[in-house]
């Protein structure tokens, strides 16, 4: 169960890497790029496939995500599993707790902290399942708690549990079984060596594709917000056309972020990535402090306590309920809402898990399972909810008090944070705060992208560090940027969303297998030190 071999080239361009996996993924990517570029109706076709996927697998996404979250927490609570150390009993963590948490949080949350800090609470304030069922009223005070409990569902224990279970499985086999730190390692626990190598190639390819798709959607949303932020700072008209970012602005932003991520990845995890992670954590706290001082702090505190309480009371029914469309208007509305929000989110988080989970495992040697779960699930959830309450709460308070006059609610999703800045601050403060938001957005996006590029190279090399070479970092960075630009031009964010919801499905099955392998290994190792 500890013997796993990933066939890698010993010479040539792919020296240190699995050529079959690398080439097969690149062929799929090139085929996708060519099809999206040449097919006039590529966007419509992707939307049709997305609809079929949600109809048949929306429930699967919901139940699978809930399972990962519940099992992560159970492993951290049970005394005989909680104290298992990810490594030998003498293992010492490589990074300080602040640097460790900063890197995990920066890689895991990315653009969501900025794009959705205002958009998510405002959207659910206007509509959510409680509004559809008639228990609360849209845009009314009695809907505030409901808006925040649904916000935390999408950024709380469930999504971070998806990350955590993959990272925990990889870390367990890497540091306690001395296996390579790669996605295929857990499969050796239940498969024979020859079969595991065959299945492993498919698993690695699925993980790389999911990573590219997941980070593609993240950067897609990020460059939309970056264009609005740049327009806020410079007032250059070519950045925005008809209240939407121009394709030129989006393409230039993707190119800039791709080059920055490439340079950061080339510097390695101990330098560029750690430095950027610490920087964006510091800038996050700075922006948060500014909103605490000038924003609706009392309102945010009330929402934090009430919203968190409602979320914890109702987490199981919210996580396990699947609404199916039927002949009734209410059922159809519930199903549409769940498809547009929850199912989309579960696919997004799952698409992120290959590279975030592997990244969490990479930086977590020496931590106990309980410490790992606290750092990978509980603290990030509280950080997200604090951020959403303070920043999003300020936006809600400005609208409820009449100070914003609908300017935030009616703004594009990617522009709502900057609309909040305009409504909250005096003219002399708008430019520096908006600039801080733009810089923070860039650091989050670059941190996510450079981590993804390094993880892709790690997967292709079978976990061997000598397989990660500069030429491959450059090539995968360029492929990532090309995919994003192509899909944005082919169908905008709808195309990116569709590819992600479709592409994340295979890896959700891989995750379930990894969970089973982890539980099996913990059980068989229960008498080991």
C-alpha positions as CSV (number, residue, x, y, z in Angstrom):
1,X,0.0,0.0,0.0
2,X,3.0,2.3,0.2
3,X,4.5,1.4,-3.1
4,X,3.4,3.7,-5.9
5,X,5.3,4.5,-9.1
6,X,4.4,7.2,-11.5
7,X,6.2,6.6,-14.8
8,X,8.2,9.7,-15.8
9,X,10.6,10.5,-18.6
10,X,14.3,10.3,-17.8
11,X,15.4,12.6,-20.6
12,X,14.1,15.1,-23.2
13,X,11.6,17.9,-22.9
14,X,9.4,16.0,-20.4
15,X,12.2,14.8,-18.2
16,X,10.9,14.2,-14.7
17,X,7.2,14.3,-15.9
18,X,4.6,11.8,-17.0
19,X,4.6,12.5,-20.7
20,X,1.3,10.6,-21.4
21,X,-0.6,12.6,-18.8
22,X,0.9,15.9,-19.9
23,X,0.3,15.5,-23.6
24,X,-3.2,14.1,-23.2
25,X,-4.3,17.1,-21.1
26,X,-2.7,19.5,-23.5
27,X,-4.5,17.9,-26.4
28,X,-7.8,18.3,-24.7
29,X,-7.1,21.9,-23.9
30,X,-6.0,22.7,-27.4
31,X,-9.1,21.0,-28.8
32,X,-11.3,23.0,-26.4
33,X,-9.6,26.2,-27.5
34,X,-9.9,25.5,-31.2
35,X,-13.6,24.4,-30.9
36,X,-14.5,27.5,-28.8
37,X,-12.7,29.7,-31.3
38,X,-14.2,28.3,-34.5
39,X,-17.7,27.2,-33.5
40,X,-20.1,30.1,-33.7
41,X,-22.6,28.6,-31.2
42,X,-20.0,27.3,-28.8
43,X,-21.5,29.3,-25.9
44,X,-25.0,28.0,-26.6
45,X,-23.9,24.4,-26.8
46,X,-22.0,24.7,-23.5
47,X,-25.1,26.2,-21.8
48,X,-27.3,23.3,-23.1
49,X,-24.8,20.7,-21.7
50,X,-24.7,22.6,-18.4
51,X,-28.5,22.4,-18.1
52,X,-28.4,18.6,-18.6
53,X,-25.6,18.2,-16.2
54,X,-27.4,20.2,-13.5
55,X,-30.7,18.3,-14.1
56,X,-29.0,14.9,-13.6
57,X,-26.2,15.7,-11.2
58,X,-27.3,18.7,-9.1
59,X,-28.3,16.4,-6.3
60,X,-25.0,14.6,-6.5
61,X,-23.1,17.8,-6.2
62,X,-25.2,18.7,-3.1
63,X,-24.9,15.4,-1.3
64,X,-21.2,14.9,-2.1
65,X,-20.2,18.4,-0.8
66,X,-22.2,17.8,2.4
67,X,-20.4,14.4,2.9
68,X,-17.0,15.9,2.6
69,X,-17.8,18.6,5.1
70,X,-19.3,16.2,7.7
71,X,-16.5,13.7,7.4
72,X,-13.8,16.3,7.8
73,X,-15.4,17.6,11.0
74,X,-15.9,14.0,12.3
75,X,-12.2,13.2,11.9
76,X,-11.3,16.3,13.8
77,X,-13.7,15.5,16.7
78,X,-13.0,11.8,17.3
79,X,-10.2,11.5,19.8
80,X,-8.5,8.6,18.1
81,X,-8.3,10.4,14.8
82,X,-8.0,14.0,15.9
83,X,-4.5,13.6,17.3
84,X,-3.0,11.8,14.3
85,X,0.0,13.8,13.1
86,X,0.5,14.3,9.4
87,X,4.0,12.9,9.6
88,X,6.1,11.2,12.2
89,X,5.7,12.0,15.9
90,X,8.9,14.2,15.6
91,X,7.6,16.1,12.6
92,X,7.9,19.9,12.9
93,X,5.7,22.2,10.7
94,X,7.7,23.9,8.0
95,X,5.9,27.3,8.3
96,X,4.7,29.5,11.1
97,X,1.0,29.4,11.9
98,X,0.5,32.8,10.4
99,X,2.3,32.0,7.1
100,X,0.6,28.6,7.0
101,X,-2.9,30.0,7.4
102,X,-2.1,32.9,5.0
103,X,-1.0,30.6,2.2
104,X,-4.0,28.2,2.7
105,X,-6.5,31.0,2.9
106,X,-5.0,32.9,0.0
107,X,-5.0,29.8,-2.3
108,X,-8.4,28.7,-1.2
109,X,-10.6,31.8,-1.3
110,X,-9.1,33.9,-4.2
111,X,-11.4,36.4,-5.8
112,X,-14.5,35.4,-3.8
113,X,-13.5,37.6,-0.9
114,X,-13.7,40.7,-3.0
115,X,-16.2,39.9,-5.8
116,X,-18.8,38.4,-3.5
117,X,-18.2,40.3,-0.3
118,X,-21.0,42.7,-1.3
119,X,-22.6,40.7,-4.2
120,X,-23.5,37.6,-2.2
121,X,-25.4,39.3,0.7
122,X,-27.1,41.8,-1.6
123,X,-28.2,39.1,-4.0
124,X,-29.7,36.9,-1.2
125,X,-31.3,40.0,0.3
126,X,-33.2,40.4,-2.9
127,X,-34.0,36.7,-3.4
128,X,-33.3,33.4,-1.6
129,X,-35.3,30.2,-0.8
130,X,-36.9,31.8,2.2
131,X,-38.2,34.6,0.0
132,X,-39.5,32.1,-2.6
133,X,-41.2,30.1,0.1
134,X,-42.8,33.3,1.5
135,X,-41.3,33.1,5.0
136,X,-39.4,36.4,4.5
137,X,-39.8,39.4,2.2
138,X,-37.4,40.5,-0.5
139,X,-35.4,43.7,0.3
140,X,-37.0,43.8,3.8
141,X,-35.3,43.8,7.2
142,X,-36.9,40.5,8.0
143,X,-34.8,38.9,5.2
144,X,-31.4,40.0,6.5
145,X,-30.7,36.9,8.6
146,X,-31.8,34.6,5.8
147,X,-29.6,36.5,3.4
148,X,-26.6,35.8,5.6
149,X,-27.3,32.2,6.4
150,X,-27.4,31.4,2.7
151,X,-24.2,33.4,2.2
152,X,-22.4,31.4,4.8
153,X,-23.6,28.2,3.3
154,X,-21.6,29.0,0.2
155,X,-18.5,30.2,2.0
156,X,-18.6,28.3,5.3
157,X,-17.9,24.8,6.5
158,X,-19.1,22.9,3.3
159,X,-16.7,24.4,0.7
160,X,-13.8,24.5,3.1
161,X,-14.6,20.9,4.0
162,X,-14.2,20.0,0.3
163,X,-10.8,21.4,0.2
164,X,-9.9,19.9,3.6
165,X,-10.8,16.3,2.7
166,X,-8.6,16.2,-0.4
167,X,-5.7,17.9,1.4
168,X,-6.0,15.6,4.3
169,X,-6.1,12.4,2.2
170,X,-3.0,13.5,0.2
171,X,-1.1,14.6,3.4
172,X,-1.9,11.4,5.2
173,X,-0.5,9.2,2.4
174,X,2.4,11.5,1.7
175,X,3.6,12.0,5.3
176,X,2.5,8.8,7.0
177,X,2.9,6.3,4.2
178,X,5.9,8.0,2.5
179,X,4.1,8.2,-0.9
180,X,4.6,10.9,-3.5
181,X,2.5,14.0,-2.9
182,X,0.2,13.6,-5.8
183,X,-3.5,12.9,-6.5
184,X,-3.1,9.3,-7.5
185,X,-1.4,8.2,-4.2
186,X,-4.6,7.4,-2.2
187,X,-5.8,5.0,-4.9
188,X,-3.0,2.6,-4.0
189,X,-4.8,2.0,-0.7
190,X,-7.5,0.0,-2.4
191,X,-6.1,-0.8,-5.9
192,X,-3.4,-3.2,-7.0
193,X,-0.2,-1.5,-8.2
194,X,-0.7,-2.2,-11.9
195,X,-4.3,-1.1,-11.9
196,X,-3.5,2.0,-9.7
197,X,-1.0,3.2,-12.4
198,X,-3.6,2.9,-15.1
199,X,-6.4,4.6,-13.1
200,X,-3.9,7.1,-11.8
201,X,-3.2,8.5,-15.2
202,X,-6.9,9.2,-15.7
203,X,-7.2,10.7,-12.2
204,X,-4.2,12.9,-12.7
205,X,-5.6,14.2,-16.0
206,X,-9.0,14.8,-14.4
207,X,-7.4,16.8,-11.6
208,X,-5.4,18.9,-14.0
209,X,-8.4,19.7,-16.1
210,X,-10.5,20.6,-13.0
211,X,-7.7,22.8,-11.8
212,X,-7.5,24.7,-15.1
213,X,-11.3,25.1,-15.3
214,X,-11.6,26.2,-11.6
215,X,-8.9,28.8,-11.7
216,X,-10.2,29.9,-15.1
217,X,-13.5,30.8,-13.6
218,X,-11.9,32.5,-10.7
219,X,-9.6,34.6,-12.9
220,X,-12.6,35.3,-15.2
221,X,-14.6,36.9,-12.4
222,X,-11.5,38.5,-11.1
223,X,-10.6,40.3,-14.4
224,X,-14.1,41.6,-14.6
225,X,-13.8,43.2,-11.2
226,X,-10.3,44.3,-12.0
227,X,-11.6,46.2,-15.1
228,X,-14.2,48.0,-13.0
229,X,-11.5,48.8,-10.4
230,X,-9.1,50.2,-13.0
231,X,-11.9,52.3,-14.5
232,X,-12.7,53.6,-11.0
233,X,-9.0,54.7,-10.6
234,X,-8.2,55.9,-14.1
235,X,-11.6,56.7,-15.7
236,X,-10.3,55.4,-19.0
237,X,-13.4,55.0,-21.2
238,X,-12.1,52.0,-23.2
239,X,-12.1,49.8,-20.1
240,X,-16.0,49.7,-19.9
241,X,-18.5,49.5,-22.7
242,X,-22.2,49.6,-22.0
243,X,-21.6,49.1,-18.3
244,X,-19.6,46.0,-19.0
245,X,-15.8,45.5,-19.2
246,X,-14.6,45.5,-22.8
247,X,-13.0,42.4,-24.2
248,X,-9.8,44.3,-24.7
249,X,-9.7,45.2,-21.0
250,X,-10.4,41.6,-20.0
251,X,-7.7,40.2,-22.4
252,X,-5.1,42.6,-21.1
253,X,-5.9,41.8,-17.5
254,X,-5.6,38.0,-18.2
255,X,-2.3,38.5,-19.9
256,X,-1.0,40.6,-17.0
257,X,-2.1,38.2,-14.3
258,X,-0.7,35.2,-16.3
259,X,2.7,36.8,-16.5
260,X,2.7,37.8,-12.8
261,X,1.6,34.3,-11.8
262,X,4.3,32.8,-14.0
263,X,7.1,34.9,-12.4
264,X,5.8,34.1,-8.9
265,X,5.6,30.4,-9.6
266,X,9.2,30.4,-11.0
267,X,10.4,31.9,-7.7
268,X,9.0,28.9,-5.8
269,X,6.7,28.3,-2.9
270,X,9.2,29.5,-0.3
271,X,9.7,32.9,-1.9
272,X,7.2,34.5,-4.2
273,X,4.1,32.5,-3.2
274,X,4.7,32.9,0.5
275,X,5.6,36.6,0.1
276,X,2.4,37.3,-1.9
277,X,0.3,35.2,0.5
278,X,1.6,37.2,3.5
279,X,1.1,40.4,1.6
280,X,-2.6,39.7,0.6
281,X,-3.4,38.7,4.2
282,X,-1.9,41.9,5.5
283,X,-3.8,44.0,2.9
284,X,-7.0,42.1,3.7
285,X,-6.7,43.1,7.3
286,X,-5.9,46.7,6.3
287,X,-9.0,46.9,4.2
288,X,-11.1,45.2,6.8
289,X,-9.9,47.7,9.5
290,X,-10.8,50.6,7.2
291,X,-14.4,49.2,6.8
292,X,-14.6,48.6,10.6
293,X,-13.7,52.2,11.3
294,X,-15.8,53.8,8.6
295,X,-18.4,51.2,7.8
296,X,-21.6,49.9,9.6
297,X,-19.7,48.1,12.4
298,X,-22.7,47.7,14.8
299,X,-24.9,46.4,12.0
300,X,-22.2,44.0,11.0
301,X,-21.8,42.7,14.5
302,X,-25.6,42.1,14.7
303,X,-25.5,40.2,11.4
304,X,-22.5,38.1,12.4
305,X,-24.2,36.9,15.6
306,X,-27.7,36.4,14.1
307,X,-26.5,35.1,10.8
308,X,-24.0,32.6,12.3
309,X,-26.6,31.3,14.7
310,X,-29.1,30.8,12.0
311,X,-26.5,29.1,9.8
312,X,-25.4,26.7,12.5
313,X,-29.0,25.8,13.4
314,X,-30.0,25.1,9.9
315,X,-26.8,23.9,8.3
316,X,-28.0,20.3,7.8
317,X,-31.3,21.0,6.1
318,X,-29.7,23.7,4.0
319,X,-26.9,21.4,3.0
320,X,-29.0,18.3,2.3
321,X,-32.1,19.7,0.6
322,X,-32.4,19.2,-3.1
323,X,-35.1,21.1,-5.0
324,X,-36.4,19.5,-8.2
325,X,-38.3,21.4,-10.8
326,X,-42.0,20.4,-11.2
327,X,-45.2,21.8,-12.4
328,X,-45.5,24.3,-9.5
329,X,-44.1,27.8,-9.9
330,X,-42.6,27.7,-6.4
331,X,-40.8,24.4,-7.0
332,X,-39.4,25.7,-10.3
333,X,-38.2,28.9,-8.7
334,X,-36.4,27.0,-5.9
335,X,-34.8,24.7,-8.4
336,X,-33.6,27.6,-10.5
337,X,-32.2,29.4,-7.5
338,X,-30.3,26.3,-6.3
339,X,-28.9,25.7,-9.8
340,X,-27.7,29.3,-10.2
341,X,-26.2,29.5,-6.7
342,X,-25.6,26.4,-4.7
343,X,-24.9,23.9,-7.5
344,X,-22.7,26.4,-9.2
345,X,-20.8,27.0,-6.0
346,X,-20.3,23.3,-5.2
347,X,-18.9,22.8,-8.8
348,X,-16.7,25.8,-8.4
349,X,-15.3,24.6,-5.0
350,X,-14.8,21.0,-6.3
351,X,-13.0,22.3,-9.4
352,X,-10.7,24.1,-7.0
353,X,-10.0,21.1,-4.8
354,X,-7.3,19.4,-6.8
355,X,-4.8,22.2,-6.6
356,X,-6.0,23.7,-3.3
357,X,-6.1,20.3,-1.6
358,X,-2.7,19.4,-2.9
359,X,-1.4,22.9,-1.8
360,X,-2.9,22.4,1.7
361,X,-1.2,19.1,2.0
362,X,2.1,20.6,0.7
363,X,2.3,23.2,3.5
364,X,0.7,21.1,6.4
365,X,3.4,18.5,7.2
366,X,3.6,18.1,11.0
367,X,0.1,19.3,11.8
368,X,-2.4,17.1,13.6
369,X,-5.7,16.3,12.0
370,X,-7.5,18.5,14.5
371,X,-5.1,21.4,14.0
372,X,-5.4,20.9,10.2
373,X,-9.2,21.0,10.3
374,X,-9.2,24.1,12.5
375,X,-6.8,25.9,10.1
376,X,-8.4,24.6,6.9
377,X,-12.1,24.8,7.8
378,X,-13.0,26.6,11.0
379,X,-10.8,29.7,10.8
380,X,-11.3,30.3,7.1
381,X,-15.1,30.0,7.5
382,X,-15.0,32.6,10.4
383,X,-12.7,34.8,8.4
384,X,-15.1,34.7,5.4
385,X,-18.1,35.4,7.4
386,X,-16.4,38.3,9.3
387,X,-15.5,39.8,5.9
388,X,-18.9,39.3,4.4
389,X,-20.6,40.9,7.5
390,X,-18.4,43.9,7.6
391,X,-18.0,44.7,3.9
392,X,-21.3,43.3,2.7
393,X,-23.1,44.6,5.9
394,X,-21.9,48.1,5.1
395,X,-23.3,47.9,1.6
396,X,-26.7,46.7,3.0
397,X,-26.7,49.4,5.6
398,X,-26.1,52.1,3.0
399,X,-29.0,50.8,0.9
400,X,-31.3,50.3,3.9
401,X,-30.5,53.8,5.1
402,X,-31.1,55.4,1.7
403,X,-27.5,56.7,1.4
404,X,-26.7,54.6,-1.6
405,X,-30.1,55.2,-3.4
406,X,-29.9,51.8,-5.2
407,X,-26.4,52.6,-6.7
408,X,-25.0,49.4,-5.1
409,X,-28.0,47.1,-5.7
410,X,-28.3,48.1,-9.3
411,X,-24.6,47.9,-10.1
412,X,-23.0,45.0,-11.9
413,X,-22.0,42.1,-9.6
414,X,-18.3,42.8,-10.2
415,X,-18.7,46.6,-9.6
416,X,-20.7,46.5,-6.4
417,X,-17.6,46.7,-4.1
418,X,-16.5,49.9,-5.9
419,X,-20.1,51.2,-5.8
420,X,-19.9,50.6,-2.0
421,X,-16.6,52.5,-1.8
422,X,-18.2,55.5,-3.7
423,X,-21.3,55.6,-1.4
424,X,-19.3,55.2,1.9
425,X,-16.3,57.4,1.6
426,X,-15.7,61.1,0.9
427,X,-14.1,62.0,-2.5
428,X,-10.6,62.3,-1.0
429,X,-10.8,58.7,0.4
430,X,-12.3,57.0,-2.7
431,X,-9.1,56.8,-4.8
432,X,-6.8,55.3,-2.1
433,X,-9.4,52.8,-0.9
434,X,-10.3,51.8,-4.5
435,X,-6.6,51.4,-5.2
436,X,-6.2,49.2,-2.2
437,X,-9.0,47.0,-3.4
438,X,-7.4,46.7,-6.8
439,X,-4.0,45.8,-5.4
440,X,-5.6,43.2,-3.1
441,X,-7.5,41.7,-5.9
442,X,-4.3,41.3,-8.0
443,X,-2.5,39.6,-5.1
444,X,-5.3,37.2,-4.5
445,X,-5.6,36.3,-8.2
446,X,-1.8,35.9,-8.7
447,X,-1.6,33.8,-5.5
448,X,-4.3,31.5,-6.7
449,X,-2.9,31.2,-10.3
450,X,0.7,30.6,-9.3
451,X,-0.3,28.0,-6.8
452,X,-2.4,26.3,-9.5
453,X,0.5,26.3,-12.0
454,X,2.9,24.7,-9.4
455,X,0.3,22.1,-8.4
456,X,-0.3,21.1,-12.1
457,X,3.4,20.5,-12.5
458,X,3.5,18.6,-9.3
459,X,0.7,16.3,-10.5
460,X,2.3,15.7,-13.9
461,X,5.6,14.9,-12.2
462,X,4.0,12.4,-9.9
463,X,4.9,14.4,-6.8
464,X,8.6,14.4,-7.6
465,X,10.1,17.9,-7.0
466,X,12.7,17.5,-9.7
467,X,9.9,17.3,-12.3
468,X,8.9,20.9,-11.8
469,X,11.0,22.8,-14.3
470,X,10.9,26.4,-15.5
471,X,9.9,25.5,-19.0
472,X,6.9,23.6,-17.8
473,X,5.8,26.4,-15.5
474,X,6.0,28.8,-18.5
475,X,4.1,26.5,-20.8
476,X,1.2,25.7,-18.3
477,X,0.9,29.4,-17.4
478,X,0.5,30.3,-21.1
479,X,-2.0,27.4,-21.7
480,X,-4.1,28.6,-18.7
481,X,-4.2,32.2,-20.0
482,X,-5.1,31.0,-23.5
483,X,-8.1,29.0,-22.2
484,X,-9.4,31.9,-20.2
485,X,-9.2,34.4,-23.0
486,X,-10.7,32.0,-25.6
487,X,-13.7,31.2,-23.5
488,X,-14.3,34.8,-22.5
489,X,-14.3,35.7,-26.2
490,X,-16.5,32.7,-27.1
491,X,-19.2,33.1,-24.5
492,X,-18.1,35.3,-21.7
493,X,-18.5,34.2,-18.1
494,X,-21.4,32.0,-19.1
495,X,-19.1,29.8,-21.1
496,X,-16.6,29.6,-18.3
497,X,-19.3,28.7,-15.8
498,X,-20.6,26.0,-18.1
499,X,-17.3,24.4,-18.7
500,X,-16.6,24.4,-14.9
501,X,-19.9,22.8,-13.9
502,X,-19.4,20.1,-16.5
503,X,-15.7,19.6,-15.9
504,X,-15.9,19.4,-12.1
505,X,-18.2,16.4,-12.2
506,X,-15.5,13.7,-12.8
507,X,-13.3,15.0,-10.0
508,X,-16.2,14.9,-7.5
509,X,-16.2,11.1,-8.0
510,X,-12.4,11.1,-7.5
511,X,-12.8,13.0,-4.2
512,X,-15.3,10.4,-2.9
513,X,-12.8,7.7,-3.7
514,X,-10.1,9.6,-1.9
515,X,-12.3,9.9,1.2
516,X,-12.9,6.2,1.2
517,X,-9.2,5.5,0.8
518,X,-8.3,7.8,3.7
519,X,-10.8,6.2,6.0
520,X,-9.6,2.7,5.1
521,X,-6.0,3.7,5.6
522,X,-6.7,5.3,9.0
523,X,-8.5,2.1,10.1
524,X,-5.8,-0.2,9.0
525,X,-3.1,2.0,10.6
526,X,-5.0,2.4,13.9
527,X,-2.4,0.5,15.9
528,X,0.6,2.3,14.3
529,X,2.4,5.1,16.2
